[in-house]
Amino acid sequence: MKDIQSLRGTGIAMVTPFLDNGAVDFQGLKKLTRHLIDGGVEYLVVMGTTGENVTVTSEEKRQILDAVLAENNGALPVVYGLGGNNTSALAKEMQTMNIQGVSAFLSVSPYYNKPTQEGIYQHYAILAQSSPLPIILYNVPGRTGSNMAASTTLRLAHDFTNIIAIKEASGNLEQVMEIIQGRPSDFLVISGDDNLTFPMLALGGDGVISVSGQAFPKLFSDMVRSGLHGDFVKARDAHYKMFQFTQLLFAEGNPGGIKVSLETLGVCGAAMRQPLWPVSDDLRAKLLASVQEIRS
């Protein structure tokens, strides 16, 4: 992409709305896309973990991306989630995919097979040499089963100019600081933990790829912009306004909580595909109360 600075600020890890019969809800997806654009976020992320990408077919993934691109109509950069644990298959998919309208790939560190740090480096090295688009690394050890060390991230950032950022969701602020301190000047460090976004901004981070900001895009993106501009008093107030809501969102896994919240806000339904299961009645009640409190 021409300007990686367009990915500073708030990106949204979009849910995939489903109808009660399990089909993709394209009207809900259109409404969600418009909700985010009107909410002032900087970019959209399609087919990440929050989008339930592991239960969506290849054909559906293309349809979902096309629907977002059509509604977006060039208004915001669109990042596409394309990661996995089969390096050669992933590289081929990057090479053959129709990338028109897509600004970058978000590619998660290999999961389940738990490669060594050298294996993680070589995986991304092949992707960097194969990809026609810039790549955002994604470190989320809570899902992948392995942590991408700061030294591996920095090695990749310095060795490949088209590896432009990391979505860092290790929850380890010392690791975040090590990356920020050692990164190239044009490499972005993006929060992958909503409730750690404010401290990461204070440390020199560049924004977030958010789940909770999907419900309240204006409030959350204003918080991030305030932090990027050094207004940490204003950013802190917004952070704490969202703090307990965000905790509730992940109490029974993602994206159950955010889907209930979006349903409450009239954006799209809360249906998910198995093996994910609806949140408990107790959590639903707490989420509804939290949404109403933030709206008031």
LOZA-235585 format. One record per residue (C-alpha): residue in three letters; x, y, z; residue number from 1. Coordinates in Angstrom, 3 decimals. Example, Ala and Ser with C-alpha at 12.3 -4.5 7.8 and 13.67 -1.06 7.14 Angstrom:
2
<res=ala | X=12.300 | Y=-4.500 | Z=7.800 | n=1>
<res=ser | X=13.670 | Y=-1.060 | Z=7.140 | n=2>
***
This chain:
296
<res=met | X=0.000 | Y=0.000 | Z=0.000 | n=1>
<res=lys | X=1.155 | Y=3.540 | Z=-0.650 | n=2>
<res=asp | X=0.858 | Y=4.911 | Z=2.873 | n=3>
<res=ile | X=1.095 | Y=2.615 | Z=5.884 | n=4>
<res=gln | X=0.244 | Y=5.602 | Z=8.076 | n=5>
<res=ser | X=-3.369 | Y=5.073 | Z=6.980 | n=6>
<res=leu | X=-3.266 | Y=2.060 | Z=9.309 | n=7>
<res=arg | X=-2.458 | Y=4.204 | Z=12.347 | n=8>
<res=gly | X=-5.478 | Y=4.561 | Z=14.583 | n=9>
<res=thr | X=-8.409 | Y=2.186 | Z=14.897 | n=10>
<res=gly | X=-8.980 | Y=-0.824 | Z=12.709 | n=11>
<res=ile | X=-12.012 | Y=-2.991 | Z=13.405 | n=12>
<res=ala | X=-11.916 | Y=-6.794 | Z=13.424 | n=13>
<res=met | X=-15.339 | Y=-7.252 | Z=11.851 | n=14>
<res=val | X=-17.755 | Y=-9.986 | Z=12.873 | n=15>
<res=thr | X=-19.483 | Y=-12.028 | Z=10.212 | n=16>
<res=pro | X=-23.240 | Y=-11.646 | Z=10.755 | n=17>
<res=phe | X=-25.236 | Y=-14.853 | Z=10.329 | n=18>
<res=leu | X=-28.937 | Y=-15.517 | Z=10.024 | n=19>
<res=asp | X=-30.548 | Y=-17.945 | Z=12.455 | n=20>
<res=asn | X=-30.370 | Y=-20.653 | Z=9.766 | n=21>
<res=gly | X=-26.579 | Y=-20.268 | Z=9.589 | n=22>
<res=ala | X=-26.397 | Y=-18.420 | Z=6.270 | n=23>
<res=val | X=-24.299 | Y=-15.269 | Z=5.982 | n=24>
<res=asp | X=-26.423 | Y=-12.198 | Z=6.681 | n=25>
<res=phe | X=-25.280 | Y=-9.865 | Z=3.910 | n=26>
<res=gln | X=-27.753 | Y=-7.146 | Z=4.868 | n=27>
<res=gly | X=-26.372 | Y=-7.204 | Z=8.392 | n=28>
<res=leu | X=-22.839 | Y=-7.091 | Z=7.002 | n=29>
<res=lys | X=-23.708 | Y=-4.053 | Z=4.902 | n=30>
<res=lys | X=-25.244 | Y=-2.325 | Z=7.920 | n=31>
<res=leu | X=-22.196 | Y=-3.151 | Z=10.058 | n=32>
<res=thr | X=-19.822 | Y=-1.762 | Z=7.433 | n=33>
<res=arg | X=-21.784 | Y=1.492 | Z=7.267 | n=34>
<res=his | X=-21.927 | Y=1.660 | Z=11.104 | n=35>
<res=leu | X=-18.123 | Y=1.512 | Z=11.228 | n=36>
<res=ile | X=-17.512 | Y=3.998 | Z=8.419 | n=37>
<res=asp | X=-19.949 | Y=6.471 | Z=9.971 | n=38>
<res=gly | X=-18.291 | Y=5.866 | Z=13.354 | n=39>
<res=gly | X=-15.017 | Y=7.313 | Z=12.102 | n=40>
<res=val | X=-12.663 | Y=4.337 | Z=12.313 | n=41>
<res=glu | X=-9.513 | Y=4.335 | Z=10.200 | n=42>
<res=tyr | X=-9.787 | Y=0.919 | Z=8.520 | n=43>
<res=leu | X=-11.677 | Y=-2.372 | Z=8.352 | n=44>
<res=val | X=-10.360 | Y=-5.888 | Z=8.935 | n=45>
<res=val | X=-12.285 | Y=-8.707 | Z=7.246 | n=46>
<res=met | X=-12.020 | Y=-12.430 | Z=8.023 | n=47>
<res=gly | X=-9.995 | Y=-12.339 | Z=11.205 | n=48>
<res=thr | X=-10.699 | Y=-14.585 | Z=14.189 | n=49>
<res=thr | X=-13.618 | Y=-12.346 | Z=15.182 | n=50>
<res=gly | X=-15.100 | Y=-13.017 | Z=11.735 | n=51>
<res=glu | X=-15.301 | Y=-16.750 | Z=12.548 | n=52>
<res=asn | X=-13.119 | Y=-17.424 | Z=9.529 | n=53>
<res=val | X=-12.478 | Y=-21.060 | Z=10.415 | n=54>
<res=thr | X=-16.161 | Y=-21.935 | Z=9.905 | n=55>
<res=val | X=-16.603 | Y=-19.910 | Z=6.700 | n=56>
<res=thr | X=-16.102 | Y=-21.586 | Z=3.318 | n=57>
<res=ser | X=-13.699 | Y=-20.239 | Z=0.698 | n=58>
<res=glu | X=-16.629 | Y=-19.157 | Z=-1.463 | n=59>
<res=glu | X=-18.285 | Y=-17.367 | Z=1.462 | n=60>
<res=lys | X=-15.035 | Y=-15.606 | Z=2.355 | n=61>
<res=arg | X=-14.882 | Y=-14.121 | Z=-1.125 | n=62>
<res=gln | X=-18.529 | Y=-13.088 | Z=-0.973 | n=63>
<res=ile | X=-18.054 | Y=-11.475 | Z=2.430 | n=64>
<res=leu | X=-15.010 | Y=-9.541 | Z=1.268 | n=65>
<res=asp | X=-16.798 | Y=-8.407 | Z=-1.890 | n=66>
<res=ala | X=-19.811 | Y=-7.250 | Z=0.137 | n=67>
<res=val | X=-17.624 | Y=-5.166 | Z=2.462 | n=68>
<res=leu | X=-15.668 | Y=-3.704 | Z=-0.456 | n=69>
<res=ala | X=-18.890 | Y=-2.760 | Z=-2.242 | n=70>
<res=glu | X=-20.391 | Y=-0.993 | Z=0.767 | n=71>
<res=asn | X=-17.085 | Y=0.613 | Z=1.694 | n=72>
<res=asn | X=-16.663 | Y=1.906 | Z=-1.884 | n=73>
<res=gly | X=-13.088 | Y=3.030 | Z=-1.257 | n=74>
<res=ala | X=-13.900 | Y=5.035 | Z=1.873 | n=75>
<res=leu | X=-11.460 | Y=3.187 | Z=4.152 | n=76>
<res=pro | X=-8.520 | Y=0.812 | Z=3.714 | n=77>
<res=val | X=-9.566 | Y=-2.844 | Z=3.965 | n=78>
<res=val | X=-7.241 | Y=-5.444 | Z=5.493 | n=79>
<res=tyr | X=-7.920 | Y=-9.121 | Z=4.825 | n=80>
<res=gly | X=-7.144 | Y=-11.892 | Z=7.297 | n=81>
<res=leu | X=-5.149 | Y=-14.622 | Z=5.604 | n=82>
<res=gly | X=-3.133 | Y=-16.799 | Z=7.945 | n=83>
<res=gly | X=-2.595 | Y=-20.456 | Z=8.672 | n=84>
<res=asn | X=-0.236 | Y=-23.251 | Z=9.527 | n=85>
<res=asn | X=0.431 | Y=-24.601 | Z=6.018 | n=86>
<res=thr | X=3.084 | Y=-22.238 | Z=4.692 | n=87>
<res=ser | X=3.174 | Y=-23.333 | Z=1.058 | n=88>
<res=ala | X=-0.627 | Y=-23.383 | Z=0.688 | n=89>
<res=leu | X=-0.875 | Y=-19.940 | Z=2.275 | n=90>
<res=ala | X=1.806 | Y=-18.495 | Z=-0.003 | n=91>
<res=lys | X=-0.006 | Y=-19.870 | Z=-3.051 | n=92>
<res=glu | X=-3.307 | Y=-18.386 | Z=-1.871 | n=93>
<res=met | X=-1.678 | Y=-14.973 | Z=-1.465 | n=94>
<res=gln | X=-0.272 | Y=-15.185 | Z=-4.974 | n=95>
<res=thr | X=-3.525 | Y=-16.231 | Z=-6.631 | n=96>
<res=met | X=-6.120 | Y=-14.208 | Z=-4.719 | n=97>
<res=asn | X=-7.902 | Y=-11.296 | Z=-6.379 | n=98>
<res=ile | X=-6.541 | Y=-8.467 | Z=-4.226 | n=99>
<res=gln | X=-8.336 | Y=-5.548 | Z=-5.851 | n=100>
<res=gly | X=-9.539 | Y=-3.216 | Z=-3.111 | n=101>
<res=val | X=-7.451 | Y=-4.868 | Z=-0.381 | n=102>
<res=ser | X=-4.665 | Y=-2.838 | Z=1.252 | n=103>
<res=ala | X=-2.817 | Y=-5.496 | Z=3.278 | n=104>
<res=phe | X=-2.951 | Y=-9.012 | Z=4.674 | n=105>
<res=leu | X=-3.245 | Y=-9.711 | Z=8.398 | n=106>
<res=ser | X=-1.507 | Y=-13.041 | Z=8.886 | n=107>
<res=val | X=-1.577 | Y=-14.896 | Z=12.186 | n=108>
<res=ser | X=1.464 | Y=-16.773 | Z=13.445 | n=109>
<res=pro | X=1.126 | Y=-20.529 | Z=12.736 | n=110>
<res=tyr | X=-1.186 | Y=-22.229 | Z=15.200 | n=111>
<res=tyr | X=-1.453 | Y=-25.764 | Z=16.570 | n=112>
<res=asn | X=1.777 | Y=-27.136 | Z=15.098 | n=113>
<res=lys | X=3.791 | Y=-24.714 | Z=17.309 | n=114>
<res=pro | X=6.944 | Y=-24.051 | Z=15.247 | n=115>
<res=thr | X=10.152 | Y=-22.815 | Z=16.822 | n=116>
<res=gln | X=11.098 | Y=-19.147 | Z=16.558 | n=117>
<res=glu | X=13.196 | Y=-20.002 | Z=13.514 | n=118>
<res=gly | X=10.206 | Y=-21.815 | Z=12.025 | n=119>
<res=ile | X=8.001 | Y=-18.765 | Z=12.594 | n=120>
<res=tyr | X=10.625 | Y=-16.535 | Z=10.966 | n=121>
<res=gln | X=10.976 | Y=-18.788 | Z=7.923 | n=122>
<res=his | X=7.173 | Y=-19.060 | Z=7.589 | n=123>
<res=tyr | X=6.825 | Y=-15.284 | Z=7.358 | n=124>
<res=ala | X=9.910 | Y=-14.984 | Z=5.162 | n=125>
<res=ile | X=8.227 | Y=-17.155 | Z=2.530 | n=126>
<res=leu | X=5.000 | Y=-15.164 | Z=2.836 | n=127>
<res=ala | X=6.871 | Y=-11.878 | Z=2.476 | n=128>
<res=gln | X=8.557 | Y=-13.122 | Z=-0.679 | n=129>
<res=ser | X=5.224 | Y=-14.418 | Z=-2.066 | n=130>
<res=ser | X=2.735 | Y=-11.740 | Z=-1.134 | n=131>
<res=pro | X=1.677 | Y=-9.018 | Z=-3.584 | n=132>
<res=leu | X=0.474 | Y=-6.958 | Z=-0.594 | n=133>
<res=pro | X=2.060 | Y=-5.693 | Z=2.624 | n=134>
<res=ile | X=1.769 | Y=-8.048 | Z=5.581 | n=135>
<res=ile | X=0.728 | Y=-7.306 | Z=9.151 | n=136>
<res=leu | X=2.089 | Y=-9.932 | Z=11.536 | n=137>
<res=tyr | X=-0.321 | Y=-11.196 | Z=14.177 | n=138>
<res=asn | X=0.924 | Y=-12.588 | Z=17.472 | n=139>
<res=val | X=-1.845 | Y=-14.060 | Z=19.628 | n=140>
<res=pro | X=-0.381 | Y=-16.853 | Z=21.774 | n=141>
<res=gly | X=-3.686 | Y=-17.401 | Z=23.581 | n=142>
<res=arg | X=-5.055 | Y=-18.827 | Z=20.326 | n=143>
<res=thr | X=-1.980 | Y=-20.125 | Z=18.505 | n=144>
<res=gly | X=-0.341 | Y=-21.944 | Z=21.414 | n=145>
<res=ser | X=3.015 | Y=-20.227 | Z=20.868 | n=146>
<res=asn | X=4.404 | Y=-16.752 | Z=21.376 | n=147>
<res=met | X=6.297 | Y=-14.917 | Z=18.649 | n=148>
<res=ala | X=9.237 | Y=-13.462 | Z=20.538 | n=149>
<res=ala | X=10.088 | Y=-9.775 | Z=20.199 | n=150>
<res=ser | X=13.423 | Y=-10.778 | Z=18.653 | n=151>
<res=thr | X=11.608 | Y=-12.693 | Z=15.885 | n=152>
<res=thr | X=9.243 | Y=-9.783 | Z=15.214 | n=153>
<res=leu | X=12.153 | Y=-7.343 | Z=15.013 | n=154>
<res=arg | X=14.158 | Y=-9.638 | Z=12.753 | n=155>
<res=leu | X=11.232 | Y=-9.830 | Z=10.329 | n=156>
<res=ala | X=10.573 | Y=-6.088 | Z=10.546 | n=157>
<res=his | X=14.171 | Y=-5.281 | Z=9.625 | n=158>
<res=asp | X=14.603 | Y=-7.987 | Z=6.982 | n=159>
<res=phe | X=11.444 | Y=-7.460 | Z=4.895 | n=160>
<res=thr | X=10.170 | Y=-4.053 | Z=3.811 | n=161>
<res=asn | X=6.707 | Y=-5.412 | Z=2.999 | n=162>
<res=ile | X=6.234 | Y=-6.639 | Z=6.575 | n=163>
<res=ile | X=4.866 | Y=-3.332 | Z=7.790 | n=164>
<res=ala | X=3.310 | Y=-3.923 | Z=11.215 | n=165>
<res=ile | X=2.431 | Y=-6.315 | Z=13.982 | n=166>
<res=lys | X=-0.872 | Y=-6.829 | Z=15.733 | n=167>
<res=glu | X=0.556 | Y=-7.693 | Z=19.127 | n=168>
<res=ala | X=-1.805 | Y=-9.584 | Z=21.422 | n=169>
<res=ser | X=0.594 | Y=-11.313 | Z=23.775 | n=170>
<res=gly | X=-0.630 | Y=-9.218 | Z=26.712 | n=171>
<res=asn | X=3.018 | Y=-8.686 | Z=27.662 | n=172>
<res=leu | X=3.810 | Y=-4.970 | Z=27.851 | n=173>
<res=glu | X=7.543 | Y=-5.607 | Z=28.280 | n=174>
<res=gln | X=7.480 | Y=-7.477 | Z=24.974 | n=175>
<res=val | X=5.572 | Y=-4.566 | Z=23.436 | n=176>
<res=met | X=8.210 | Y=-2.115 | Z=24.686 | n=177>
<res=glu | X=11.025 | Y=-4.223 | Z=23.290 | n=178>
<res=ile | X=9.377 | Y=-4.208 | Z=19.850 | n=179>
<res=ile | X=8.662 | Y=-0.476 | Z=19.922 | n=180>
<res=gln | X=12.203 | Y=0.343 | Z=21.021 | n=181>
<res=gly | X=13.865 | Y=-1.825 | Z=18.372 | n=182>
<res=arg | X=11.580 | Y=-1.443 | Z=15.377 | n=183>
<res=pro | X=12.341 | Y=0.345 | Z=12.098 | n=184>
<res=ser | X=10.940 | Y=3.866 | Z=12.013 | n=185>
<res=asp | X=8.177 | Y=2.925 | Z=9.549 | n=186>
<res=phe | X=7.022 | Y=-0.273 | Z=11.307 | n=187>
<res=leu | X=3.683 | Y=-0.059 | Z=13.133 | n=188>
<res=val | X=2.974 | Y=-1.676 | Z=16.499 | n=189>
<res=ile | X=-0.775 | Y=-2.276 | Z=16.764 | n=190>
<res=ser | X=-2.594 | Y=-3.439 | Z=19.872 | n=191>
<res=gly | X=-4.498 | Y=-6.701 | Z=19.667 | n=192>
<res=asp | X=-5.916 | Y=-6.323 | Z=23.177 | n=193>
<res=asp | X=-8.602 | Y=-3.659 | Z=23.504 | n=194>
<res=asn | X=-8.014 | Y=-2.983 | Z=27.183 | n=195>
<res=leu | X=-4.253 | Y=-2.666 | Z=26.677 | n=196>
<res=thr | X=-4.612 | Y=-0.164 | Z=23.831 | n=197>
<res=phe | X=-4.422 | Y=2.916 | Z=26.065 | n=198>
<res=pro | X=-1.159 | Y=1.871 | Z=27.791 | n=199>
<res=met | X=0.286 | Y=0.759 | Z=24.447 | n=200>
<res=leu | X=-0.421 | Y=4.212 | Z=23.004 | n=201>
<res=ala | X=1.396 | Y=5.756 | Z=25.948 | n=202>
<res=leu | X=4.368 | Y=3.485 | Z=25.208 | n=203>
<res=gly | X=4.524 | Y=4.621 | Z=21.585 | n=204>
<res=gly | X=2.123 | Y=2.207 | Z=19.878 | n=205>
<res=asp | X=0.284 | Y=3.119 | Z=16.698 | n=206>
<res=gly | X=-3.294 | Y=2.062 | Z=17.365 | n=207>
<res=val | X=-5.410 | Y=-1.059 | Z=17.582 | n=208>
<res=ile | X=-7.289 | Y=-3.699 | Z=15.662 | n=209>
<res=ser | X=-10.312 | Y=-3.718 | Z=17.925 | n=210>
<res=val | X=-13.292 | Y=-5.876 | Z=18.758 | n=211>
<res=ser | X=-15.032 | Y=-3.639 | Z=21.316 | n=212>
<res=gly | X=-14.698 | Y=-0.576 | Z=19.084 | n=213>
<res=gln | X=-17.096 | Y=-2.346 | Z=16.730 | n=214>
<res=ala | X=-19.963 | Y=-1.574 | Z=19.082 | n=215>
<res=phe | X=-18.924 | Y=2.025 | Z=19.823 | n=216>
<res=pro | X=-16.685 | Y=3.051 | Z=16.925 | n=217>
<res=lys | X=-16.776 | Y=6.798 | Z=17.568 | n=218>
<res=leu | X=-15.999 | Y=6.559 | Z=21.280 | n=219>
<res=phe | X=-13.208 | Y=4.051 | Z=20.776 | n=220>
<res=ser | X=-11.595 | Y=5.652 | Z=17.734 | n=221>
<res=asp | X=-11.719 | Y=9.075 | Z=19.426 | n=222>
<res=met | X=-9.897 | Y=7.521 | Z=22.391 | n=223>
<res=val | X=-7.174 | Y=6.163 | Z=20.125 | n=224>
<res=arg | X=-6.767 | Y=9.437 | Z=18.236 | n=225>
<res=ser | X=-6.521 | Y=11.324 | Z=21.533 | n=226>
<res=gly | X=-3.763 | Y=8.976 | Z=22.654 | n=227>
<res=leu | X=-1.902 | Y=9.299 | Z=19.361 | n=228>
<res=his | X=-2.057 | Y=13.100 | Z=19.751 | n=229>
<res=gly | X=-0.729 | Y=12.932 | Z=23.312 | n=230>
<res=asp | X=-3.987 | Y=13.883 | Z=25.039 | n=231>
<res=phe | X=-3.843 | Y=11.075 | Z=27.574 | n=232>
<res=val | X=-6.326 | Y=12.637 | Z=29.991 | n=233>
<res=lys | X=-9.076 | Y=12.539 | Z=27.360 | n=234>
<res=ala | X=-7.955 | Y=9.115 | Z=26.164 | n=235>
<res=arg | X=-7.936 | Y=7.732 | Z=29.704 | n=236>
<res=asp | X=-11.511 | Y=8.866 | Z=30.341 | n=237>
<res=ala | X=-12.724 | Y=7.025 | Z=27.221 | n=238>
<res=his | X=-10.595 | Y=3.985 | Z=28.114 | n=239>
<res=tyr | X=-12.273 | Y=3.614 | Z=31.482 | n=240>
<res=lys | X=-15.717 | Y=4.227 | Z=30.001 | n=241>
<res=met | X=-15.157 | Y=1.146 | Z=27.814 | n=242>
<res=phe | X=-13.073 | Y=-0.872 | Z=30.295 | n=243>
<res=gln | X=-15.704 | Y=-3.048 | Z=31.997 | n=244>
<res=phe | X=-17.692 | Y=-3.465 | Z=28.789 | n=245>
<res=thr | X=-14.599 | Y=-4.864 | Z=27.093 | n=246>
<res=gln | X=-13.962 | Y=-7.246 | Z=29.976 | n=247>
<res=leu | X=-17.504 | Y=-8.576 | Z=29.591 | n=248>
<res=leu | X=-17.094 | Y=-9.048 | Z=25.841 | n=249>
<res=phe | X=-14.436 | Y=-11.706 | Z=26.294 | n=250>
<res=ala | X=-15.812 | Y=-13.362 | Z=29.445 | n=251>
<res=glu | X=-17.168 | Y=-16.327 | Z=27.453 | n=252>
<res=gly | X=-15.009 | Y=-16.066 | Z=24.358 | n=253>
<res=asn | X=-15.081 | Y=-14.026 | Z=21.188 | n=254>
<res=pro | X=-17.221 | Y=-13.073 | Z=19.221 | n=255>
<res=gly | X=-20.232 | Y=-14.075 | Z=21.353 | n=256>
<res=gly | X=-20.101 | Y=-10.947 | Z=23.489 | n=257>
<res=ile | X=-19.646 | Y=-8.436 | Z=20.690 | n=258>
<res=lys | X=-22.420 | Y=-10.064 | Z=18.653 | n=259>
<res=val | X=-24.883 | Y=-9.706 | Z=21.542 | n=260>
<res=ser | X=-23.831 | Y=-6.063 | Z=21.851 | n=261>
<res=leu | X=-24.312 | Y=-5.398 | Z=18.133 | n=262>
<res=glu | X=-27.718 | Y=-7.047 | Z=18.304 | n=263>
<res=thr | X=-28.643 | Y=-4.775 | Z=21.216 | n=264>
<res=leu | X=-27.563 | Y=-1.769 | Z=19.171 | n=265>
<res=gly | X=-29.670 | Y=-2.899 | Z=16.212 | n=266>
<res=val | X=-26.701 | Y=-3.436 | Z=13.892 | n=267>
<res=cys | X=-26.860 | Y=-7.196 | Z=13.232 | n=268>
<res=gly | X=-27.887 | Y=-10.447 | Z=14.881 | n=269>
<res=ala | X=-26.034 | Y=-12.513 | Z=17.469 | n=270>
<res=ala | X=-26.044 | Y=-15.895 | Z=15.689 | n=271>
<res=met | X=-22.768 | Y=-17.822 | Z=15.475 | n=272>
<res=arg | X=-21.663 | Y=-21.043 | Z=13.826 | n=273>
<res=gln | X=-20.788 | Y=-24.086 | Z=15.888 | n=274>
<res=pro | X=-18.741 | Y=-25.019 | Z=17.751 | n=275>
<res=leu | X=-19.250 | Y=-21.491 | Z=19.127 | n=276>
<res=trp | X=-22.277 | Y=-21.219 | Z=21.378 | n=277>
<res=pro | X=-24.402 | Y=-18.273 | Z=22.539 | n=278>
<res=val | X=-23.367 | Y=-16.497 | Z=25.721 | n=279>
<res=ser | X=-25.115 | Y=-17.346 | Z=28.982 | n=280>
<res=asp | X=-28.249 | Y=-15.492 | Z=30.063 | n=281>
<res=asp | X=-26.296 | Y=-13.958 | Z=32.942 | n=282>
<res=leu | X=-23.610 | Y=-12.537 | Z=30.672 | n=283>
<res=arg | X=-26.199 | Y=-11.352 | Z=28.159 | n=284>
<res=ala | X=-27.953 | Y=-9.357 | Z=30.892 | n=285>
<res=lys | X=-24.657 | Y=-7.807 | Z=31.995 | n=286>
<res=leu | X=-23.777 | Y=-6.883 | Z=28.419 | n=287>
<res=leu | X=-27.161 | Y=-5.266 | Z=27.815 | n=288>
<res=ala | X=-26.771 | Y=-3.192 | Z=30.979 | n=289>
<res=ser | X=-23.220 | Y=-2.188 | Z=30.007 | n=290>
<res=val | X=-24.278 | Y=-1.151 | Z=26.502 | n=291>
<res=gln | X=-27.081 | Y=0.970 | Z=27.929 | n=292>
<res=glu | X=-24.719 | Y=2.583 | Z=30.434 | n=293>
<res=ile | X=-22.255 | Y=3.581 | Z=27.711 | n=294>
<res=arg | X=-25.054 | Y=4.902 | Z=25.502 | n=295>
<res=ser | X=-26.519 | Y=7.043 | Z=28.297 | n=296>
***
